[in-house]
Amino acid sequence: MKIRRKIAVLIMAWIGILLVLLCSAGKVSAADLQPVSSQTSTQSSDSGSGQEPDKNAAAKLVIDNENCYEGMDRTYSQGYVPKVEAGTVCLVVPLLCNKELQENHIRAALNLDNSQLSPFVSKNYEKTISLRTVPVNNGGGKAESYVVSFDLELKPDRYNGSYPVMLTVQGTDMNGRELQQDFTIYVNITDGKDPNAEPSTEAVTEEPVTYVPKVMVESVHFSQEVIQAGEDVTADITLVNTSQSETIRNMTVTVNAQEQFFTLLSESDSIYVDAIPAGGQKVIRVAYQINGAAPQGQYNLDVSMNYADTKGGSYSESGRVKVNIVQPMRMEFDPLSIPDTLQVADVVEAHVQVMNLGKSKAYNVWAEIKADGLRPEGSIFIGDVEPGSMETGSTSVSVSSLSQGTALYGGTEGTVTFYYEDEAGKEYEETAEFYTTIQSPFSGQPQEPEDQTGQWWIIMAVIAGVLCIFAGCIVVRRIRIGKRQEDERKDEVVE
C-alpha cells in the first residue's frame, strides 16, 4: 500500500514538473493537450498536407475528383464518363492548380485519333480556359477551378467501343515557368455499329447510276489528200454524242490552230450547235490557209466543246485533230553537160547539177542517161540535197556507132531522167533532153556537107601549077650542074 502511494506521488510530481516547464515556455494551449489522433485529423482538414506550400515548387494541375460539375452525372472518383447524345460527346474536365497562374488562365487542346476506326470527326479543338468560381454538386456548393469542356462531333458510321482522348494543358506560373500536362479521358461509344457483328446479307438497294453525256471527235476529212504549205484547206470535223440516252444541247465548239502557221478563213473559230441527239453525229467545218513558210510536219487542231444536258447540267470536253503539212518539192536540174561532138570509141565524162529551191530536204537524188550510141558506166548518184543547196554528180560514157537507122554516124538525141524522194518517201521523176553528134573515128574535123559543083577544075589547075613549078626547078638545077661541069673541063685544058 505504501509502495503504491509512493508511485502515485512520483507520477504526480513528474506531471507537475512538466506543467511548470510548459507554462514557462508560454506554449501550452488547449489544443496542445489534445490526443495525437485528433491533431492528425485537424491537419488533414487543412490545405492538404498541413504544411506551408513551397514557394519554389513547380505549379501542378490535378483533376478535381471530389466535386460534380455542370454537364457531369457523377464525380471522377465515382467513375465519370462523358455523355454521348445526338451524335455529340460532351467532355468536362475540371482542373485545380496548387499555385497561381499568370492572368489566371490556361490553354487547353484535344488530340484525337485520325485513323479510319476513330469515331470522332477530325477538327481542331483548342480554347483558353479562365479560373472561375462555379456551382458544384447540383448547387450544393461552389468551387474555384479551371473547367475545360468540349463538344466532340461523332461520325455517323462509328463503331462501339472505348476510345481515348488526350487533353493537353499549357500555362505559365507567376515565376514565368512554363506548365504543360497531359490528361487522358476515355469516351465510351454505345450507339454505333457492333464491330463484331457479321456482315449483313440483306440486299442493298442501289440508286441508278447516271452517266455524264460525252462528246468526242470521231473523224476528220480534209479537202485534199496532200496538204501543202501555201495552200488553202477545209477540214470537216465529225462530232459524236456517245450517250445512248441523253441529248446534248446548246453546244459551242471552238477550234484553235497555231496562228503563226494557220490563217483562219472561216468567219469565226467558234461554231454553235443547237443539239445532238443520243448516239447522233454533227459535222462542223473550218477553213484555213497554210503559211508557205510552215515547216513540214504534223500539226494539231485543238477542239473544245461546251454543252448542257436535258437537265441543265453543264459539261466540257476537248479533242484534237492531226494535220500533216508537206512542203512542195522545188528542184531545178541543169542541162546534161556532155560534148556537142563525139567520136566512136571516145570515153567522156557526163555531168549533172541539181539545186534544191524548196524548204524541205530532197532524198536519194540520182539520174539516168539514155541515148543511141552512148553507153553510161552507170547511173549518176547525187544523194541527199538540203534546202537551198546545190550538188553535182557525174559518170563515164562510152561512145559507139548508131544502132538505129541506116547511118552509123550522125546526130543522136537522148534523155536524162532525175529521180528523188521527199521526207514522206514520195517519189518524184523529171526528164530533160539533150543532143550530140557521133562521128567516125577517122574524122579529124567535123564535116559539113558542101556544094561540090565546079570544084574539080580548080583542083586540077592547082595540081598542074604545082607540077610546073616542080619541073621548072628540076630544069634550072640541071642547067646549073651542066654549066659547072663545062667550066671544070675548060680549066683542065688550060693546064
Secondary structure, DSSP 8 states (H G I E B T S, - for coil): -HHHHHHHHHHHHHHHHHHHHHHHHT---TTTTS-HHHHHHHHHTSSSSSS---TTS---EEE--S---TT-SS-TTTT---EEETTEEEEEEEEEESS-BGGGEEEEEEE---STT--B-----EEEEEEEEEEETTTTEEEEEEEEEEEEEB-TT-B-EEEEEEEEEEEEBTTS-EEEEEEEEEEEE-SSB-TTS----S------------EEEEEEEESSSSEETT-EEEEEEEEEE--SS--EEEEEEEEE--TTTEEE-SS-SEEEEEEE-TT-EEEEEEEEEE-TT--SEEEEEEEEEEEE-TT--EEEEEEEEEEEEE----EEE---B--SEEETT-EEEEEEEEEE-SSS-EEEEEEEEEBTTEEESS-EEEEEE-TT-EEEEEEEEEE----SSS-SSEEEEEEEEEEEE-TT--EEEEEEEEEEEEE-TT-SS-------TTHHHHHHHHHHHHHHHHHHHHHHHHHHHHHHHHHHHHHHHH-
